[in-house]
Amino acid sequence: MNKSLDYKPQTHHLDHILFDVEQIPITAQYQQGINKIQEIKVEGYKALYNKRDKQVLSIVTNNYQLITNKQALEIGKMVFCELFPSVIPADLIPFKVISTKRLSSCHIDLVHKDINFSQWEQDTWLPFLRISNSYNRTVALSFEIGFVRELCSNGFIFDKKSIKVKYAHTRGLLPVDFKVDVSRLRKYEVEFTNYLNNLSRFYVDPIYVFPLVLKSLNLKFNLDKNNRNLHNEQIRLEKTREIISELTKSYYEELKPTAYAVLSIITDFVSHQEKYNTIPMFKAHINSYYYKPGQWMHDFTESIQKTSFNMDDYLGDFLTYKN
């Protein structure tokens, strides 16, 4: 199990992504004659330039509207405060920051230590806001609500429909227009608590945990003997199995052998991939993986309420990974 949330202001985690970005024209050089170099401007395009690191982040069209990470962060704070009016922007804590190696895209997760779900007494979960932004159009500017467990900093995105952003990098002007559906958020709080209660009452045999985790994240391993990367896939499978085995021991001891413990295992595995590093192309699809625990929670809760529920049938092809 990983460390609990640290509520000390972690602004040093933001420094590396809050650099100034300049939009500069693109030119091309070509040789004309023996000693003469000609330079021409490339029409219709510009470069986004990281002034701090002196690196080009991307090439975009001239109608691209730049929103820097600094601006996205400030808008995100406004969104959080509209969701929770008692919050002061300066008190928001960036508990997780994920960025690509070239810093062309990033995700910032904001949380406030005093906003939690007191109606669920068994554990403390806090809502967080994920801010996503990019300088190369791989990630649209977005703001999404998730939940994070205070004790171990495991989180997932619950839904992406409560905040609508009317902006695209290639059209529109600042300021960004956003609409927050506060009533939908209150509904999510009730639904989330009901899900947790149902999961905490359902026993799950430890032999099913590994295939449940794989099914929840749709993780598969190509073990075909003709696969040229078979050896690497076998290593990834065994490493993943070892990680889930250790997490199972830890969470089953803390939370008892229930589906709620399985949810904690899934969210731990996703939330700390920078340490586990067993999901290929994780950073390229990070929001997709952060949605999956919530989708599994809904799907599994609905399934176990049916009198005909059978774990083997539910797992389907993932049953082959049963311990």
C-alpha positions as CSV (number, residue, x, y, z in Angstrom):
1,M,0.0,0.0,0.0
2,N,1.3,3.5,-0.9
3,K,1.7,6.6,1.2
4,S,-1.3,8.7,2.4
5,L,-1.9,12.1,1.0
6,D,0.5,14.8,2.1
7,Y,-1.3,18.1,2.7
8,K,1.8,20.3,2.7
9,P,1.7,22.6,-0.3
10,Q,3.5,20.7,-3.0
11,T,4.2,23.6,-5.4
12,H,7.6,22.2,-6.3
13,H,5.8,19.4,-8.2
14,L,4.4,22.1,-10.5
15,D,7.6,24.1,-11.3
16,H,8.7,21.8,-14.2
17,I,5.4,22.3,-16.1
18,L,4.7,26.0,-15.5
19,F,7.3,27.3,-18.0
20,D,6.6,30.2,-20.3
21,V,5.6,29.3,-23.9
22,E,6.3,31.6,-26.9
23,Q,4.7,31.3,-30.3
24,I,7.3,31.9,-33.0
25,P,7.3,31.9,-36.8
26,I,8.8,29.0,-38.7
27,T,11.5,29.6,-41.3
28,A,13.3,27.3,-43.7
29,Q,16.8,27.8,-45.0
30,Y,18.2,26.6,-48.3
31,Q,21.4,27.1,-50.1
32,Q,21.4,29.3,-53.2
33,G,24.7,29.2,-54.9
34,I,28.0,28.3,-53.3
35,N,28.1,30.7,-50.3
36,K,24.6,32.1,-50.1
37,I,21.9,30.9,-47.7
38,Q,18.4,31.9,-48.2
39,E,15.7,32.0,-45.6
40,I,11.9,31.9,-46.2
41,K,9.0,32.0,-43.8
42,V,6.7,28.9,-43.6
43,E,3.2,30.2,-44.1
44,G,0.3,28.9,-42.1
45,Y,2.3,27.4,-39.2
46,K,4.1,28.4,-36.0
47,A,6.1,26.7,-33.4
48,L,5.4,26.5,-29.7
49,Y,8.6,27.2,-27.9
50,N,9.6,26.3,-24.3
51,K,11.5,29.4,-23.3
52,R,12.9,27.9,-20.2
53,D,14.4,24.8,-21.7
54,K,14.9,26.3,-25.2
55,Q,13.0,23.5,-26.9
56,V,10.3,23.4,-29.5
57,L,7.2,21.7,-28.1
58,S,5.3,21.3,-31.3
59,I,4.4,22.7,-34.7
60,V,0.8,24.0,-35.0
61,T,-1.4,25.9,-37.4
62,N,-1.7,29.7,-37.2
63,N,-5.3,29.4,-35.9
64,Y,-4.2,27.4,-32.9
65,Q,-5.2,29.2,-29.7
66,L,-2.6,28.7,-26.9
67,I,-3.6,28.0,-23.4
68,T,-0.6,27.5,-21.1
69,N,-0.4,25.2,-18.2
70,K,-0.4,28.2,-15.9
71,Q,-3.7,29.4,-17.4
72,A,-5.2,25.9,-17.3
73,L,-4.3,25.7,-13.6
74,E,-5.9,29.0,-12.8
75,I,-9.1,28.0,-14.7
76,G,-9.1,24.6,-12.8
77,K,-9.0,26.4,-9.5
78,M,-12.0,28.5,-10.6
79,V,-13.8,25.3,-11.5
80,F,-13.0,23.6,-8.1
81,C,-14.2,26.7,-6.2
82,E,-17.5,26.7,-8.2
83,L,-18.0,23.1,-7.3
84,F,-17.1,23.8,-3.6
85,P,-17.8,27.5,-2.8
86,S,-16.2,27.3,0.7
87,V,-12.8,26.6,-0.9
88,I,-10.1,29.2,-1.1
89,P,-8.0,28.7,-4.3
90,A,-4.7,29.2,-2.4
91,D,-5.5,26.1,-0.3
92,L,-5.8,23.7,-3.2
93,I,-3.1,21.1,-3.3
94,P,-1.6,19.5,-6.4
95,F,-1.2,16.0,-5.1
96,K,-0.3,14.4,-8.4
97,V,1.3,15.8,-11.6
98,I,1.9,13.6,-14.6
99,S,3.7,14.9,-17.7
100,T,5.4,13.5,-20.8
101,K,9.1,13.5,-21.0
102,R,9.1,16.4,-23.4
103,L,6.5,18.3,-21.3
104,S,4.2,18.6,-24.3
105,S,1.2,17.4,-22.2
106,C,0.3,17.2,-18.6
107,H,-2.3,16.3,-16.0
108,I,-2.6,18.1,-12.7
109,D,-4.8,16.7,-9.8
110,L,-6.0,19.2,-7.3
111,V,-7.5,18.3,-3.9
112,H,-8.6,20.1,-0.7
113,K,-8.1,18.5,2.6
114,D,-11.4,19.6,4.1
115,I,-13.7,18.4,1.3
116,N,-14.5,14.8,1.9
117,F,-17.4,12.3,2.2
118,S,-18.2,12.2,5.8
119,Q,-21.4,10.2,5.1
120,W,-19.2,7.1,4.5
121,E,-17.6,6.3,7.9
122,Q,-15.5,3.3,6.9
123,D,-12.9,5.3,4.9
124,T,-12.1,8.8,3.8
125,W,-12.4,9.6,0.1
126,L,-11.8,13.1,-1.2
127,P,-13.0,14.6,-4.6
128,F,-10.2,15.8,-6.8
129,L,-10.2,17.8,-10.0
130,R,-8.0,16.6,-12.9
131,I,-6.8,19.3,-15.2
132,S,-5.5,18.1,-18.6
133,N,-3.7,20.2,-21.1
134,S,-1.2,19.9,-24.0
135,Y,0.8,21.9,-26.4
136,N,0.7,19.3,-29.2
137,R,-3.1,18.7,-29.5
138,T,-2.8,15.1,-28.0
139,V,-4.8,16.1,-25.0
140,A,-7.8,18.5,-25.1
141,L,-8.1,21.1,-22.3
142,S,-10.4,19.4,-19.9
143,F,-11.5,19.3,-16.2
144,E,-12.7,16.1,-14.7
145,I,-13.9,15.0,-11.3
146,G,-12.4,12.0,-9.5
147,F,-12.1,10.5,-6.0
148,V,-9.0,9.8,-4.1
149,R,-8.6,7.6,-1.0
150,E,-6.8,9.7,1.7
151,L,-5.0,6.9,3.3
152,C,-3.1,5.7,0.3
153,S,-3.5,8.4,-2.4
154,N,-5.2,5.9,-4.8
155,G,-7.6,7.7,-7.2
156,F,-9.8,7.4,-10.3
157,I,-12.0,9.6,-12.4
158,F,-15.7,9.0,-11.7
159,D,-17.3,10.8,-14.5
160,K,-16.4,13.4,-17.2
161,K,-19.9,14.9,-17.8
162,S,-20.2,17.2,-14.8
163,I,-17.9,19.9,-16.3
164,K,-18.4,21.1,-19.9
165,V,-15.6,23.2,-21.4
166,K,-16.5,25.3,-24.5
167,Y,-13.1,25.7,-25.9
168,A,-10.8,24.0,-28.4
169,H,-7.2,24.9,-29.1
170,T,-8.0,25.6,-32.7
171,R,-10.9,27.9,-32.2
172,G,-12.4,30.4,-29.8
173,L,-10.8,33.0,-27.6
174,L,-9.9,33.4,-24.0
175,P,-11.3,33.3,-21.4
176,V,-12.4,29.7,-21.6
177,D,-16.1,29.2,-21.0
178,F,-17.0,26.4,-18.7
179,K,-20.2,25.2,-17.1
180,V,-20.2,23.2,-13.9
181,D,-23.2,20.9,-13.1
182,V,-23.1,21.0,-9.3
183,S,-26.3,18.9,-9.0
184,R,-24.7,16.1,-11.0
185,L,-21.8,16.2,-8.5
186,R,-24.1,15.8,-5.5
187,K,-25.7,12.9,-7.3
188,Y,-22.3,11.3,-7.8
189,E,-21.5,11.6,-4.1
190,V,-24.6,9.6,-3.2
191,E,-23.9,7.0,-6.0
192,F,-20.3,6.7,-5.0
193,T,-21.2,6.0,-1.4
194,N,-23.8,3.4,-2.4
195,Y,-21.2,1.6,-4.6
196,L,-18.7,1.6,-1.8
197,N,-21.2,0.1,0.6
198,N,-22.2,-2.7,-1.8
199,L,-18.6,-3.5,-2.6
200,S,-17.6,-3.7,1.1
201,R,-20.3,-6.3,1.7
202,F,-19.3,-8.7,-1.1
203,Y,-16.7,-11.4,-0.4
204,V,-14.1,-12.1,-3.1
205,D,-12.0,-15.2,-2.9
206,P,-8.3,-14.2,-3.3
207,I,-7.9,-16.6,-6.3
208,Y,-10.1,-14.2,-8.3
209,V,-8.3,-11.0,-7.5
210,F,-5.7,-11.1,-10.3
211,P,-8.2,-11.9,-13.1
212,L,-10.6,-9.2,-11.7
213,V,-7.9,-6.6,-11.9
214,L,-7.0,-7.6,-15.5
215,K,-10.7,-7.6,-16.5
216,S,-11.3,-4.2,-14.9
217,L,-8.4,-2.6,-16.9
218,N,-8.8,-4.9,-20.0
219,L,-5.2,-5.9,-19.6
220,K,-4.1,-8.7,-21.8
221,F,-0.8,-10.5,-22.5
222,N,0.2,-11.9,-25.9
223,L,1.5,-15.4,-25.0
224,D,1.3,-16.8,-28.5
225,K,4.4,-18.9,-29.1
226,N,4.9,-17.1,-32.4
227,N,5.0,-13.7,-30.7
228,R,8.5,-12.3,-31.2
229,N,8.2,-10.5,-27.9
230,L,7.0,-13.5,-26.0
231,H,9.8,-13.5,-23.5
232,N,9.1,-9.8,-22.6
233,E,5.3,-10.5,-22.3
234,Q,6.0,-13.4,-20.0
235,I,8.2,-11.2,-17.8
236,R,5.5,-8.5,-17.8
237,L,2.8,-11.0,-16.8
238,E,4.9,-12.4,-13.9
239,K,5.8,-8.9,-12.7
240,T,2.1,-7.8,-12.8
241,R,1.1,-11.0,-11.0
242,E,3.7,-10.4,-8.3
243,I,2.6,-6.8,-7.8
244,I,-1.1,-7.7,-7.5
245,S,-0.3,-10.5,-5.2
246,E,1.5,-8.1,-2.8
247,L,-1.3,-5.6,-3.0
248,T,-3.8,-8.3,-2.3
249,K,-2.0,-9.3,0.9
250,S,-1.8,-5.7,2.0
251,Y,-5.4,-4.6,1.2
252,Y,-7.0,-7.9,2.3
253,E,-5.4,-7.5,5.7
254,E,-6.4,-3.9,6.0
255,L,-9.9,-4.0,4.5
256,K,-10.9,-7.7,4.7
257,P,-11.4,-9.9,1.6
258,T,-14.1,-7.9,-0.1
259,A,-14.8,-6.3,-3.5
260,Y,-14.0,-2.9,-1.8
261,A,-10.4,-4.2,-1.2
262,V,-10.3,-5.2,-4.9
263,L,-11.3,-1.7,-5.9
264,S,-8.4,-0.4,-3.8
265,I,-6.0,-2.8,-5.5
266,I,-7.2,-1.7,-8.9
267,T,-6.9,2.0,-8.1
268,D,-3.5,1.5,-6.4
269,F,-2.2,-0.3,-9.5
270,V,-3.4,2.5,-11.8
271,S,-2.4,5.4,-9.6
272,H,1.2,4.3,-9.1
273,Q,2.2,3.1,-12.5
274,E,5.2,5.4,-12.4
275,K,6.5,2.9,-9.8
276,Y,5.0,-0.4,-11.2
277,N,5.5,0.3,-14.9
278,T,3.7,-2.7,-16.3
279,I,1.0,-1.1,-18.5
280,P,2.3,-0.4,-22.0
281,M,1.8,3.1,-23.3
282,F,0.2,4.1,-20.0
283,K,1.0,7.8,-20.2
284,A,-0.5,8.0,-23.7
285,H,-3.8,6.7,-22.4
286,I,-3.7,7.8,-18.8
287,N,-7.2,9.2,-18.5
288,S,-8.6,6.1,-20.1
289,Y,-7.1,4.0,-17.3
290,Y,-8.2,6.4,-14.7
291,Y,-11.8,5.9,-15.9
292,K,-11.7,2.2,-15.8
293,P,-11.9,1.6,-12.0
294,G,-15.1,3.6,-11.9
295,Q,-16.5,1.8,-14.8
296,W,-15.7,-1.5,-13.2
297,M,-17.2,-0.4,-9.9
298,H,-20.5,0.3,-11.6
299,D,-20.4,-2.8,-13.8
300,F,-19.4,-5.2,-10.9
301,T,-21.9,-3.7,-8.4
302,E,-24.7,-4.1,-10.9
303,S,-23.6,-7.7,-11.7
304,I,-23.3,-9.0,-8.1
305,Q,-26.9,-7.8,-7.4
306,K,-28.3,-10.3,-9.8
307,T,-29.3,-13.7,-8.3
308,S,-27.7,-15.4,-11.3
309,F,-24.3,-13.9,-10.7
310,N,-21.4,-16.4,-11.1
311,M,-17.8,-15.2,-10.8
312,D,-16.4,-17.6,-13.4
313,D,-19.0,-16.5,-15.9
314,Y,-18.4,-12.9,-15.1
315,L,-14.6,-13.2,-15.7
316,G,-15.0,-14.9,-19.1
317,D,-11.7,-15.2,-20.9
318,F,-9.9,-13.6,-18.0
319,L,-10.6,-16.7,-15.9
320,T,-7.5,-18.3,-17.4
321,Y,-5.4,-16.0,-15.2
322,K,-6.9,-17.3,-12.0
323,N,-4.3,-18.2,-9.4
